[in-house]
Amino acid sequence: MPLNRSFARPQRPAQLQSGKLRWTSALLMAAIALAAVGGGAWWWKQRQDAAAGATAGGAATGPNAARRPGGGPGRFGGGNVQPVSVGTVQRGDVRVVVSAIGTMSARATAVVRAKVSGELTSVRFKEGDEVRAGQVLAEIDARSYQAALSQAQGTLQRDQALLKNAQLDLKRYQDLLARDSIASQQVDTQAALVRQLEGTVASDQAQVDAARLQLSYTQVTAPFAGRLGLRQADKGNVVGPSDPNGIVTINQVRPIDAAFSVPEAHLPQMRRRMAAGEELPVELWDRDSRRQLAKGRVVALDNAIDSTTGTIKVKAAFANEDGALYPNQFVNVRLQVNLLQGVLTVPATAVQNNYVYLVQEDSTVTQRRIRVGVTDGDRVSVEGELREGEQVVTDGIDRLREGAKVAVIDAGAVTRADQAAQDQTAQRRAFIASLPPDVREKLQKMSPEERRAFLRERRAQMGAGGGGAPASAASAAASSASGVGTPAAAPASAPQGSAAPPQQRSEAPARAAAPQASPGAAPPAASAASLAPADRAAEPPRGIPPQVKALLDQMPADERARVMAMPQEERRAYIRERLQQQPPSPGGAASLAR
């Protein structure tokens, strides 16, 4: 009986606690072992991939090999097809352009002053007007000058009458002298009086002309055609020739000149072309060198070189028919000093350290060494083993190596993606702003699910009323309000030389034509077909693992567009490599493999 009682005795609490600790330790050790096995497998696969990439990239040479540790391939792997943009090798004329900073100057400048003193009775111009030569600008009180002219005219008439009488007496005296009836002395005296009166009349005539000239000065006129400045004197002021500011300033701006300096090394070539009668074209650009202002030509060179700067001043003339150029305006000048005809040119973005990547017929790239010449805009003249019509890589050079496989994509895809993102954002904001203030306040207090349902209902109501565009805006606003960001990037064009699988090609139109409706939500008014093709292609496929979707959401817009444009197998390999670069998480690679 005592033995039976000892077996029936219940276990103590300390013994129970010790058993639990043993089981917990065993489970922890098992978890650590599994984690070690998983980490070791991941490390072994990374090592195998790095070894394979190093073997494939061992032949990479040129300037890009130094950018990758160990001379291996880039971050996208050596065996993958790299999406790139290309440009064409062309043969054409390239301008040798010298850039300089210039200042506009008027062809002629004058301060319009009054030539006679007096009260300004009228101002007959508007500030900033363009006037013609001889146009009346202002008038001065002319009464005193008119009186002076009348007085001079009266004196002239009196002296003309005296002269006429003296001439008649002289004639009579000469007749009497011929009959020997008068002394010759008296005839000579009368002749002298006639000559004296003739001088008096000539002097009076000069006085009349001077008085008439002074009277004409009471009308202030423009000395030449040009643009007027600000008025310096108002009606009622007494003006005169000694006024420092005058009445107004006039500038001749049609044509107008630009003065700038160029290095003296270009002087012999410029003089040779000007002596041969050739024109030296000049372009004027705005302060940011984004907008062309005018085109003209060189008209004169200075007679001396500035020894402090080693430059020579040049003057160029511009028609300025639209009046857009102003004196003292700052401009960027581009002077064409020569023209290279029929040379090979490539896009400037294709040149890197005197190398270009040439796309071959088998969709692989090879490096070609070139000699860079003159840059003209976005193209540069080159010399090397290139032929007209060949394609060189312009975007994606940093991911390439010798012999890498490439797929050509559209260079304007990123631009279209940015524009689509801006349009979609503006559409969402416009729809939210169109809601009443109380509705917007109520919307902010809703949960994401309630907000999504509310906006879908509003979208359905607007679609039922025939508003296609508002429905689309409502859809965009619903995505924004619920916290689910719509991809803002349009994809790049499908890579040339790589076609999607037949199943993918057959399913793509169906996905584009059939909108995805949420359970319980009203049918959308704007179908997926009404969306931009770029927006539909940039949307990640439905049903992808959460880890892959999170990776796509973290990518920049241009990178996500390039990934969605890749073939299916290439996209899987690329995403798998990106996931391997991140810390390991359960289910990542396995979900991707599925």
RODO-2510 file (C-alpha; in nm, 4 decimals, decimal comma):
residues 594
     n   res          X          Y          Z
     1     m     0,0000     0,0000     0,0000
     2     p     0,2702     0,2579     0,0692
     3     l     0,4224     0,1770    -0,2710
     4     n     0,0889     0,2360    -0,4415
     5     r     0,0509     0,5635    -0,2619
     6     s     0,3940     0,6757    -0,3835
     7     f     0,2989     0,6117    -0,7503
     8     a    -0,0289     0,7938    -0,7116
     9     r     0,1367     1,1030    -0,5680
    10     p     0,0856     1,4045    -0,8088
    11     q     0,3907     1,5805    -0,9611
    12     r     0,5205     1,8929    -0,8003
    13     p     0,5040     2,2366    -0,9789
    14     a     0,8872     2,2520    -1,0061
    15     q     0,8928     1,9279    -1,2009
    16     l     0,6244     2,0591    -1,4430
    17     q     0,8219     2,3807    -1,5021
    18     s     1,1397     2,1829    -1,5762
    19     g     0,9578     1,9772    -1,8402
    20     k     0,8238     2,2883    -2,0139
    21     l     1,1722     2,4407    -2,0278
    22     r     1,3129     2,1250    -2,1852
    23     w     1,0447     2,1297    -2,4583
    24     t     1,0976     2,5024    -2,5228
    25     s     1,4741     2,4560    -2,5542
    26     a     1,4241     2,1715    -2,7981
    27     l     1,1900     2,3793    -3,0158
    28     l     1,4307     2,6756    -3,0090
    29     m     1,7228     2,4599    -3,1127
    30     a     1,5183     2,3146    -3,3980
    31     a     1,4251     2,6647    -3,5185
    32     i     1,7884     2,7742    -3,5046
    33     a     1,8928     2,4699    -3,7019
    34     l     1,6286     2,5343    -3,9691
    35     a     1,7346     2,8996    -3,9938
    36     a     2,0992     2,7976    -4,0282
    37     v     2,0115     2,5493    -4,3033
    38     g     1,8055     2,8135    -4,4887
    39     g     2,0776     3,0778    -4,4516
    40     g     2,3435     2,8358    -4,5709
    41     a     2,1371     2,7446    -4,8768
    42     w     2,0812     3,1123    -4,9570
    43     w     2,4547     3,1871    -4,9121
    44     w     2,5520     2,8912    -5,1333
    45     k     2,3147     3,0051    -5,4112
    46     q     2,4487     3,3615    -5,3902
    47     r     2,8040     3,2294    -5,4172
    48     q     2,7147     3,0128    -5,7170
    49     d     2,5422     3,3064    -5,8920
    50     a     2,8388     3,5367    -5,8246
    51     a     3,0820     3,2732    -5,9592
    52     a     2,8728     3,2249    -6,2720
    53     g     2,8477     3,6015    -6,3248
    54     a     3,2220     3,6461    -6,2789
    55     t     3,2907     3,3708    -6,5330
    56     a     3,0498     3,5236    -6,7869
    57     g     3,1828     3,8748    -6,7328
    58     g     3,5532     3,7930    -6,7420
    59     a     3,5775     3,9159    -7,1030
    60     a     3,4404     4,2640    -7,0240
    61     t     3,6860     4,5352    -7,1167
    62     g     3,6867     4,9122    -7,1701
    63     p     3,5905     5,1951    -6,9432
    64     n     3,2834     5,0253    -6,7923
    65     a     3,4758     4,7227    -6,6562
    66     a     3,6500     4,9423    -6,3986
    67     r     3,3161     5,0483    -6,2547
    68     r     3,2226     4,6957    -6,1390
    69     p     3,4167     4,5213    -5,8628
    70     g     3,6187     4,2358    -6,0009
    71     g     3,5368     4,3246    -6,3613
    72     g     3,2133     4,1241    -6,3399
    73     p     2,8761     4,2132    -6,4868
    74     g     2,6480     4,4819    -6,3571
    75     r     2,3778     4,4504    -6,1003
    76     f     2,1349     4,2973    -6,3480
    77     g     2,3458     3,9856    -6,4069
    78     g     2,5523     3,8774    -6,7034
    79     g     2,3066     3,6317    -6,8612
    80     n     1,9984     3,8558    -6,8750
    81     v     1,8783     4,0670    -7,1661
    82     q     1,9396     4,4313    -7,0803
    83     p     1,6802     4,6904    -7,1921
    84     v     1,8527     4,9846    -7,3591
    85     s     1,7719     5,2872    -7,5736
    86     v     1,9642     5,3426    -7,8957
    87     g     2,0494     5,6186    -8,1411
    88     t     2,1517     5,6067    -8,5060
    89     v     2,4890     5,6880    -8,6560
    90     q     2,4222     5,9609    -8,9133
    91     r     2,6263     6,1556    -9,1628
    92     g     2,5592     6,5279    -9,1821
    93     d     2,6857     6,8801    -9,1355
    94     v     2,8163     6,9870    -8,7958
    95     r     2,8596     7,3487    -8,6960
    96     v     3,1677     7,4697    -8,5137
    97     v     3,0056     7,6994    -8,2616
    98     v     3,1680     7,9397    -8,0157
    99     s     2,9598     8,0338    -7,7117
   100     a     2,9872     8,3776    -7,5583
   101     i     2,8006     8,6243    -7,3381
   102     g     2,6749     8,9398    -7,5059
   103     t     2,4840     9,2603    -7,4475
   104     m     2,2369     9,4200    -7,6837
   105     s     2,2950     9,7807    -7,7901
   106     a     2,0787    10,0184    -7,9917
   107     r     2,1935    10,1087    -8,3398
   108     a     2,1481    10,4779    -8,2477
   109     t     2,0506    10,6613    -7,9286
   110     a     1,9483    11,0270    -7,8851
   111     v     1,8144    11,2444    -7,6058
   112     v     1,5371    11,4570    -7,7532
   113     r     1,5793    11,8111    -7,6148
   114     a     1,4061    12,1396    -7,6920
   115     k     1,6181    12,3602    -7,9221
   116     v     1,4469    12,6782    -7,8011
   117     s     1,3323    12,7806    -7,4563
   118     g     0,9680    12,8058    -7,3715
   119     e     0,6684    12,6529    -7,2059
   120     l     0,5751    12,3014    -7,3095
   121     t     0,2193    12,3331    -7,4386
   122     s     0,1538    11,9736    -7,5502
   123     v     0,3093    11,6258    -7,5397
   124     r     0,2067    11,4233    -7,8431
   125     f     0,3559    11,0803    -7,7723
   126     k     0,3082    10,7829    -7,5393
   127     e     0,5897    10,6312    -7,3436
   128     g     0,7341    10,3223    -7,5108
   129     d     0,5837    10,4001    -7,8518
   130     e     0,7713    10,3401    -8,1726
   131     v     0,7790    10,6578    -8,3851
   132     r     0,8946    10,7434    -8,7347
   133     a     1,1575    10,9974    -8,8285
   134     g     1,0270    11,3580    -8,8228
   135     q     0,7182    11,2775    -8,6165
   136     v     0,6142    11,5635    -8,3839
   137     l     0,6665    11,4624    -8,0222
   138     a     0,5956    11,7870    -7,8319
   139     e     0,5110    12,1562    -7,8885
   140     i     0,6465    12,4710    -7,7222
   141     d     0,4670    12,8045    -7,6905
   142     a     0,5413    12,9717    -8,0286
   143     r     0,3883    13,3208    -7,9819
   144     s     0,7112    13,5057    -7,9061
   145     y     0,8917    13,3365    -8,1946
   146     q     0,6055    13,4197    -8,4282
   147     a     0,6263    13,7862    -8,3255
   148     a     1,0007    13,7920    -8,3878
   149     l     0,9437    13,6513    -8,7353
   150     s     0,6819    13,9158    -8,8135
   151     q     0,9173    14,1939    -8,6999
   152     a     1,1965    14,0639    -8,9179
   153     q     0,9639    14,0406    -9,2133
   154     g     0,8534    14,4063    -9,1642
   155     t     1,2117    14,5307    -9,1561
   156     l     1,2817    14,3366    -9,4738
   157     q     0,9869    14,4955    -9,6534
   158     r     1,0952    14,8475    -9,5506
   159     d     1,4501    14,8004    -9,6705
   160     q     1,3309    14,6440    -9,9932
   161     a     1,1233    14,9603   -10,0646
   162     l     1,4237    15,1883    -9,9979
   163     l     1,6358    14,9757   -10,2287
   164     k     1,3812    14,9947   -10,5040
   165     n     1,3623    15,3782   -10,4799
   166     a     1,7386    15,4078   -10,4817
   167     q     1,7610    15,1914   -10,7905
   168     l     1,5115    15,4165   -10,9756
   169     d     1,7106    15,7294   -10,8833
   170     l     2,0280    15,5678   -11,0049
   171     k     1,8700    15,4957   -11,3410
   172     r     1,7545    15,8562   -11,3822
   173     y     2,0985    15,9855   -11,2872
   174     q     2,2607    15,7636   -11,5426
   175     d     2,0296    15,8978   -11,8174
   176     l     2,1144    16,2583   -11,7260
   177     l     2,4814    16,1731   -11,7221
   178     a     2,4549    16,0388   -12,0736
   179     r     2,3256    16,3833   -12,1908
   180     d     2,5982    16,5520   -11,9863
   181     s     2,3403    16,7179   -11,7655
   182     i     2,4657    16,5989   -11,4258
   183     a     2,7986    16,5505   -11,2553
   184     s     2,9393    16,2016   -11,2543
   185     q     3,0103    16,2278   -10,8813
   186     q     2,6413    16,2361   -10,8049
   187     v     2,5844    15,9239   -11,0140
   188     d     2,8590    15,7393   -10,8278
   189     t     2,7144    15,8405   -10,4919
   190     q     2,3736    15,7061   -10,5921
   191     a     2,5221    15,3778   -10,7083
   192     a     2,6935    15,3337   -10,3707
   193     l     2,3620    15,3948   -10,1944
   194     v     2,1962    15,1233   -10,4020
   195     r     2,4662    14,8710   -10,3093
   196     q     2,4329    14,9669    -9,9425
   197     l     2,0570    14,9056    -9,9487
   198     e     2,1065    14,5707   -10,1229
   199     g     2,3243    14,4593    -9,8336
   200     t     2,0633    14,5760    -9,5856
   201     v     1,7923    14,3772    -9,7627
   202     a     2,0116    14,0627    -9,7631
   203     s     2,0685    14,1024    -9,3904
   204     d     1,6974    14,1459    -9,3315
   205     q     1,6280    13,8306    -9,5308
   206     a     1,8675    13,6374    -9,3076
   207     q     1,6908    13,7691    -9,0017
   208     v     1,3618    13,6473    -9,1418
   209     d     1,5057    13,3015    -9,2099
   210     a     1,6505    13,2810    -8,8589
   211     a     1,3205    13,3837    -8,7020
   212     r     1,1368    13,1245    -8,9135
   213     l     1,3855    12,8555    -8,8049
   214     q     1,3407    12,9415    -8,4392
   215     l     0,9682    12,9208    -8,4888
   216     s     1,0005    12,5715    -8,6388
   217     y     1,1948    12,4605    -8,3333
   218     t     0,8825    12,5066    -8,1230
   219     q     0,7723    12,1686    -8,2634
   220     v     0,9974    11,8961    -8,1184
   221     t     1,0356    11,6096    -8,3678
   222     a     1,1971    11,2620    -8,3641
   223     p     1,5455    11,2668    -8,5200
   224     f     1,5101    10,9081    -8,6492
   225     a     1,2740    10,6120    -8,6274
   226     g     1,2938    10,4231    -8,3016
   227     r     1,1380    10,3374    -7,9672
   228     l     1,0703    10,6054    -7,7098
   229     g     1,1567    10,5790    -7,3432
   230     l     0,9925    10,7358    -7,0392
   231     r     0,8779    11,0987    -7,0492
   232     q     1,1101    11,3390    -6,8663
   233     a     0,9005    11,6579    -6,8928
   234     d     0,5287    11,7211    -6,8636
   235     k     0,2993    11,9778    -7,0149
   236     g     0,3401    12,3211    -6,8525
   237     n     0,7114    12,2856    -6,7766
   238     v     0,9555    12,5383    -6,9155
   239     v     1,2114    12,3491    -7,1234
   240     g     1,5260    12,4570    -7,3006
   241     p     1,8402    12,3336    -7,4756
   242     s     2,0356    12,3088    -7,1485
   243     d     1,8048    12,0543    -6,9826
   244     p     2,0208    11,7471    -6,8962
   245     n     1,7411    11,4899    -6,9256
   246     g     1,5640    11,6467    -7,2194
   247     i     1,2065    11,5529    -7,2967
   248     v     1,2457    11,1854    -7,3892
   249     t     1,5101    10,9366    -7,5059
   250     i     1,4785    10,7518    -7,8366
   251     n     1,6609    10,4308    -7,9385
   252     q     1,6846    10,2814    -8,2838
   253     v     1,6093     9,9114    -8,2324
   254     r     1,5291     9,8003    -8,5866
   255     p     1,7914     9,6811    -8,6615
   256     i     1,9665     9,6265    -8,3305
   257     d     2,3226     9,5173    -8,2524
   258     a     2,4832     9,2742    -8,0072
   259     a     2,8371     9,3142    -7,8735
   260     f     3,0330     9,0157    -7,7410
   261     s     3,3888     8,8864    -7,7138
   262     v     3,5420     8,5697    -7,8588
   263     p     3,8890     8,4178    -7,8087
   264     e     4,1536     8,5563    -8,0379
   265     a     4,2303     8,2052    -8,1643
   266     h     3,9209     8,2277    -8,3857
   267     l     4,0209     8,5635    -8,5359
   268     p     4,2135     8,4328    -8,8419
   269     q     3,9305     8,2023    -8,9436
   270     m     3,6716     8,4765    -8,8991
   271     r     3,8740     8,7302    -9,1006
   272     r     3,9290     8,4778    -9,3793
   273     r     3,5579     8,4015    -9,4110
   274     m     3,4562     8,7680    -9,3955
   275     a     3,7161     8,8598    -9,6610
   276     a     3,5715     8,5890    -9,8871
   277     g     3,2254     8,7426    -9,8518
   278     e     3,0861     8,4595    -9,6368
   279     e     2,8454     8,5316    -9,3588
   280     l     2,9151     8,4354    -8,9978
   281     p     2,5770     8,3309    -8,8523
   282     v     2,5008     8,4293    -8,4946
   283     e     2,2227     8,2988    -8,2706
   284     l     2,0889     8,4685    -7,9606
   285     w     1,9482     8,2620    -7,6725
   286     d     1,7803     8,3655    -7,3499
   287     r     1,9435     8,3678    -7,0069
   288     d     1,8793     7,9953    -6,9483
   289     s     1,9828     7,8964    -7,3044
   290     r     1,6462     7,7301    -7,3555
   291     r     1,4728     7,9606    -7,6041
   292     q     1,6211     8,1067    -7,9201
   293     l     1,5602     8,4801    -7,9486
   294     a     1,6934     8,5801    -8,2900
   295     k     1,9311     8,5011    -8,5737
   296     g     2,1734     8,7482    -8,7273
   297     r     2,5210     8,7872    -8,8712
   298     v     2,8546     8,9434    -8,7825
   299     v     2,8955     9,2969    -8,9220
   300     a     3,2211     9,4214    -8,7673
   301     l     3,5297     9,3245    -8,5710
   302     d     3,7139     9,5507    -8,3305
   303     n     4,0484     9,6982    -8,4367
   304     a     4,2417     9,5691    -8,1338
   305     i     4,2637     9,2610    -7,9136
   306     d     4,2058     9,2995    -7,5427
   307     s     4,5423     9,1977    -7,3957
   308     t     4,4023     9,1332    -7,0469
   309     t     4,1535     8,8681    -7,1616
   310     g     4,2948     8,7576    -7,4965
   311     t     3,9657     8,8227    -7,6721
   312     i     3,8403     9,0459    -7,9497
   313     k     3,5077     9,2272    -7,9561
   314     v     3,2587     9,1384    -8,2258
   315     k     2,9416     9,3193    -8,3320
   316     a     2,6484     9,1347    -8,4871
   317     a     2,3319     9,2824    -8,6379
   318     f     1,9759     9,1525    -8,5980
   319     a     1,6615     9,2639    -8,7807
   320     n     1,4477     9,2560    -8,4619
   321     e     1,1287     9,2776    -8,6651
   322     d     0,9114     9,1708    -8,3718
   323     g     1,0794     9,4182    -8,1339
   324     a     1,1599     9,1444    -7,8796
   325     l     1,5199     9,2601    -7,8274
   326     y     1,5944     9,5584    -7,6032
   327     p     1,9096     9,7622    -7,5534
   328     n     2,1327     9,6440    -7,2634
   329     q     1,9585     9,3039    -7,2660
   330     f     2,1700     9,0087    -7,1513
   331     v     2,1929     8,7286    -7,4103
   332     n     2,3824     8,4063    -7,4706
   333     v     2,5549     8,4160    -7,8079
   334     r     2,6402     8,1221    -8,0329
   335     l     2,8719     8,2188    -8,3161
   336     q     2,9226     7,9720    -8,5987
   337     v     3,2834     8,0070    -8,7097
   338     n     3,2930     7,7019    -8,9393
   339     l     3,0814     7,4214    -9,0872
   340     l     3,2041     7,0610    -9,1125
   341     q     3,0213     6,8969    -9,3997
   342     g     2,9353     6,5277    -9,4299
   343     v     3,0876     6,3966    -9,1065
   344     l     2,9722     6,1009    -8,8944
   345     t     2,7690     6,1990    -8,5890
   346     v     2,6257     6,0072    -8,2923
   347     p     2,4058     6,1204    -8,0018
   348     a     2,6132     6,2893    -7,7338
   349     t     2,4696     6,0570    -7,4662
   350     a     2,6152     5,7541    -7,6475
   351     v     2,9783     5,8588    -7,5882
   352     q     3,1469     5,7497    -7,2670
   353     n     3,5235     5,7824    -7,2210
   354     n     3,5846     5,7808    -7,5987
   355     y     3,3879     5,4568    -7,6367
   356     v     3,0453     5,3684    -7,7744
   357     y     2,8466     5,0454    -7,7511
   358     l     2,7443     4,9276    -8,0983
   359     v     2,4318     4,7104    -8,1286
   360     q     2,5009     4,4172    -8,3630
   361     e     2,2585     4,2126    -8,5725
   362     d     2,2396     3,9336    -8,3124
   363     s     2,1170     4,1831    -8,0471
   364     t     2,4533     4,1876    -7,8692
   365     v     2,6742     4,4903    -7,8083
   366     t     3,0390     4,5472    -7,8787
   367     q     3,2621     4,8365    -7,7780
   368     r     3,4091     5,0652    -8,0413
   369     r     3,6773     5,3187    -7,9667
   370     i     3,6183     5,6573    -8,1304
   371     r     3,7748     5,9982    -8,1524
   372     v     3,5348     6,2702    -8,0366
   373     g     3,5144     6,5879    -8,2422
   374     v     3,2827     6,8900    -8,2277
   375     t     2,9541     6,8908    -8,0365
   376     d     2,6554     7,0531    -8,2050
   377     g     2,3405     7,0444    -7,9933
   378     d     2,2640     6,6859    -7,8880
   379     r     2,4952     6,5252    -8,1466
   380     v     2,8725     6,5011    -8,1665
   381     s     3,1024     6,4348    -8,4611
   382     v     3,3185     6,1239    -8,4266
   383     e     3,5887     5,9337    -8,6112
   384     g     3,6202     5,5573    -8,5787
   385     e     3,5021     5,2179    -8,7028
   386     l     3,1388     5,3179    -8,7421
   387     r     2,9127     5,3104    -9,0450
   388     e     2,6149     5,5256    -9,1282
   389     g     2,2869     5,3696    -9,0141
   390     e     2,4327     5,1611    -8,7293
   391     q     2,2789     5,1817    -8,3813
   392     v     2,4652     5,2818    -8,0670
   393     v     2,3414     5,2596    -7,7073
   394     t     2,2330     5,5917    -7,5563
   395     d     2,0686     5,4821    -7,2287
   396     g     2,1654     5,1900    -7,0069
   397     i     2,5404     5,1986    -7,0800
   398     d     2,6340     5,1412    -6,7151
   399     r     2,4723     4,7933    -6,7201
   400     l     2,6515     4,6667    -7,0309
   401     r     2,9648     4,4661    -7,0981
   402     e     3,1290     4,3299    -7,4127
   403     g     2,8959     4,0822    -7,5817
   404     a     2,5965     4,1522    -7,3565
   405     k     2,2503     4,0699    -7,4897
   406     v     2,0265     4,3756    -7,5202
   407     a     1,6678     4,4593    -7,6104
   408     v     1,5886     4,7988    -7,7591
   409     i     1,3127     4,9971    -7,5883
   410     d     1,1525     5,3287    -7,6660
   411     a     1,3600     5,6211    -7,5365
   412     g     1,0495     5,8346    -7,4801
   413     a     0,8756     5,5885    -7,2505
   414     v     0,9917     5,7610    -6,9320
   415     t     0,8716     6,0975    -7,0607
   416     r     0,5309     5,9544    -7,1412
   417     a     0,5209     5,7876    -6,7991
   418     d     0,5899     6,1153    -6,6216
   419     q     0,3229     6,2913    -6,8252
   420     a     0,0711     6,0165    -6,7522
   421     a     0,1498     6,0376    -6,3801
   422     q     0,1045     6,4148    -6,3816
   423     d    -0,2256     6,3871    -6,5684
   424     q    -0,3552     6,1214    -6,3308
   425     t    -0,2549     6,3220    -6,0231
   426     a    -0,4201     6,6347    -6,1610
   427     q    -0,7335     6,4325    -6,2371
   428     r    -0,7512     6,2998    -5,8815
   429     r    -0,7025     6,6433    -5,7316
   430     a    -0,9639     6,7936    -5,9599
   431     f    -1,2190     6,5325    -5,8560
   432     i    -1,1474     6,5764    -5,4837
   433     a    -1,1671     6,9554    -5,5226
   434     s    -1,5041     6,9238    -5,6998
   435     l    -1,6605     6,7637    -5,3925
   436     p    -1,8471     6,9902    -5,1472
   437     p    -1,6512     7,0927    -4,8352
   438     d    -1,8683     6,8856    -4,6021
   439     v    -1,8224     6,5775    -4,8209
   440     r    -1,4447     6,6269    -4,8239
   441     e    -1,4393     6,6598    -4,4448
   442     k    -1,6535     6,3480    -4,4094
   443     l    -1,4244     6,1661    -4,6512
   444     q    -1,1161     6,2400    -4,4406
   445     k    -1,2760     6,0871    -4,1304
   446     m    -1,3668     5,7579    -4,3040
   447     s    -1,1663     5,4407    -4,2837
   448     p    -0,9930     5,3235    -4,6047
   449     e    -1,2658     5,0639    -4,6730
   450     e    -1,5467     5,3139    -4,6179
   451     r    -1,3673     5,5735    -4,8260
   452     r    -1,3204     5,3273    -5,1112
   453     a    -1,6841     5,2212    -5,1061
   454     f    -1,8047     5,5818    -5,0902
   455     l    -1,5972     5,6906    -5,3868
   456     r    -1,7021     5,3878    -5,5893
   457     e    -2,0628     5,4780    -5,5275
   458     r    -2,0022     5,8347    -5,6386
   459     r    -1,8194     5,7048    -5,9452
   460     a    -2,1141     5,4790    -6,0317
   461     q    -2,3553     5,7708    -5,9937
   462     m    -2,1486     5,9905    -6,2222
   463     g    -2,1113     5,7076    -6,4738
   464     a    -2,4868     5,6528    -6,4789
   465     g    -2,5259     6,0228    -6,5612
   466     g    -2,3030     5,9868    -6,8686
   467     g    -1,9878     6,1456    -6,7273
   468     g    -1,7020     5,9341    -6,8538
   469     a    -1,4218     6,1629    -6,7507
   470     p    -1,5516     6,2265    -6,3969
   471     a    -1,5889     5,8518    -6,3510
   472     s    -1,2293     5,8004    -6,4388
   473     a    -1,1331     6,0741    -6,1960
   474     a    -1,3433     5,9100    -5,9269
   475     s    -1,1611     5,5843    -5,9831
   476     a    -0,8271     5,7568    -5,9454
   477     a    -0,9461     5,9364    -5,6344
   478     a    -1,0689     5,6111    -5,4856
   479     s    -0,7278     5,4543    -5,5259
   480     s    -0,5593     5,7570    -5,3712
   481     a    -0,7993     5,7837    -5,0802
   482     s    -0,7830     5,4164    -4,9902
   483     g    -0,4071     5,4211    -4,9650
   484     v    -0,3546     5,1985    -5,2703
   485     g    -0,1258     5,3917    -5,5045
   486     t    -0,1928     5,3496    -5,8753
   487     p     0,1339     5,3037    -6,0632
   488     a     0,2188     5,6395    -6,2077
   489     a     0,4602     5,5223    -6,4714
   490     a     0,3835     5,4209    -6,8268
   491     p     0,5949     5,1305    -6,9424
   492     a     0,8627     5,1344    -7,1994
   493     s     0,7826     4,9820    -7,5351
   494     a     0,8178     4,6084    -7,5647
   495     p     1,1788     4,5105    -7,6247
   496     q     1,2550     4,4587    -7,9867
   497     g     1,3549     4,1090    -8,0776
   498     s     1,1716     3,9509    -7,7807
   499     a     0,8077     3,8506    -7,8117
   500     a     0,5713     3,7584    -7,5292
   501     p     0,4504     3,3975    -7,5037
   502     p     0,1373     3,3165    -7,7097
   503     q    -0,0731     3,2737    -7,3976
   504     q     0,0381     3,6120    -7,2659
   505     r    -0,0312     3,7760    -7,6023
   506     s    -0,3789     3,6259    -7,6149
   507     e    -0,4635     3,7196    -7,2561
   508     a    -0,3382     4,0788    -7,2766
   509     p    -0,6297     4,2137    -7,4870
   510     a    -0,8769     4,0380    -7,2608
   511     r    -0,7232     4,1921    -6,9497
   512     a    -0,7211     4,5332    -7,1169
   513     a    -1,0839     4,5059    -7,2279
   514     a    -1,2342     4,3608    -6,9106
   515     p    -1,2242     4,5915    -6,6056
   516     q    -1,1641     4,4386    -6,2649
   517     a    -1,4618     4,5069    -6,0434
   518     s    -1,4476     4,4685    -5,6670
   519     p    -1,7052     4,2420    -5,5001
   520     g    -2,0149     4,4294    -5,4053
   521     a    -1,9173     4,7459    -5,5881
   522     a    -2,1154     4,9086    -5,8644
   523     p    -1,9779     4,8555    -6,2158
   524     p    -1,7346     5,1326    -6,3047
   525     a    -1,8382     5,3864    -6,5626
   526     a    -1,4964     5,4067    -6,7274
   527     s    -1,3658     5,0679    -6,8433
   528     a    -1,0016     4,9682    -6,8482
   529     a    -1,0004     5,0194    -7,2235
   530     s    -1,0580     5,3912    -7,1677
   531     l    -0,7361     5,4168    -6,9680
   532     a    -0,4088     5,5005    -7,1338
   533     p    -0,2279     5,1906    -7,2692
   534     a     0,0828     5,2900    -7,0747
   535     d    -0,1148     5,2932    -6,7469
   536     r    -0,2582     4,9458    -6,8131
   537     a     0,0813     4,7969    -6,8945
   538     a     0,2553     4,9477    -6,5910
   539     e    -0,0082     4,7958    -6,3561
   540     p     0,1471     4,4894    -6,1795
   541     p    -0,0289     4,1594    -6,2613
   542     r    -0,3003     4,0533    -6,0225
   543     g    -0,2379     3,7606    -5,7910
   544     i     0,1354     3,8130    -5,7457
   545     p     0,2935     3,7372    -5,4041
   546     p     0,2830     4,0245    -5,1520
   547     q     0,6638     4,0358    -5,1299
   548     v     0,6966     4,0800    -5,5075
   549     k     0,4240     4,3438    -5,5123
   550     a     0,6003     4,5317    -5,2311
   551     l     0,9248     4,5198    -5,4298
   552     l     0,7530     4,6607    -5,7409
   553     d     0,5915     4,9371    -5,5356
   554     q     0,9342     5,0393    -5,3984
   555     m     1,0877     5,0731    -5,7463
   556     p     1,1134     5,4135    -5,9172
   557     a     0,8644     5,4779    -6,1962
   558     d     1,1108     5,4344    -6,4821
   559     e     1,2562     5,1098    -6,3407
   560     r     0,9104     4,9627    -6,2795
   561     a     0,8153     5,0489    -6,6374
   562     r     1,1215     4,8732    -6,7736
   563     v     1,0548     4,5642    -6,5592
   564     m     0,6918     4,5370    -6,6733
   565     a     0,8078     4,5681    -7,0347
   566     m     1,0465     4,2692    -7,0052
   567     p     0,9500     3,9192    -7,1249
   568     q     0,8068     3,6939    -6,8584
   569     e     1,1144     3,4793    -6,8020
   570     e     1,3472     3,7784    -6,7966
   571     r     1,1173     3,9601    -6,5511
   572     r     1,1144     3,6579    -6,3200
   573     a     1,4937     3,6329    -6,3240
   574     y     1,5333     4,0029    -6,2566
   575     i     1,2867     4,0099    -5,9639
   576     r     1,4381     3,6913    -5,8200
   577     e     1,7814     3,8561    -5,8155
   578     r     1,6433     4,1706    -5,6542
   579     l     1,4734     3,9632    -5,3847
   580     q     1,7957     3,7770    -5,3176
   581     q     1,9728     4,1075    -5,2546
   582     q     1,7227     4,1834    -4,9768
   583     p     1,7247     4,0113    -4,6330
   584     p     1,5751     3,6585    -4,6653
   585     s     1,2108     3,6240    -4,5746
   586     p     1,0021     3,3045    -4,5736
   587     g     0,8054     3,2410    -4,8889
   588     g     0,9803     3,4965    -5,1102
   589     a     1,1697     3,2839    -5,3586
   590     a     0,9196     3,0031    -5,3411
   591     s     0,6295     3,2319    -5,4257
   592     l     0,8251     3,3857    -5,7104
   593     a     0,9136     3,0417    -5,8524
   594     r     0,5438     2,9573    -5,8624
***
